[in-house]
């Protein structure tokens, strides 16, 4: 009576194309290398955790664990208040 417009083959091809990419597991660089924690007195070290507009990058972008993401956010906010970092970059 009514044939399906799209076959399952097409759907499976899309699924395989999506899963074909090789994904590397993100890891927290601060945990892995026992690196020094970000400090509000070092604005150059904090700049890799903020965008060009001055927003704090999310955990999924920076690859930090939840514990260190909270520390990064706190230190960026402290640096902004003490004028080590601008609130926004124009």
Secondary structure as UniProt FT lines:
FT   HELIX           8..19
FT   HELIX           29..32
FT   TURN            33..34
FT   TURN            40..41
FT   HELIX           43..46
FT   HELIX           47..49
FT   TURN            52..53
FT   HELIX           59..62
FT   HELIX           66..81
FT   TURN            82..83
//
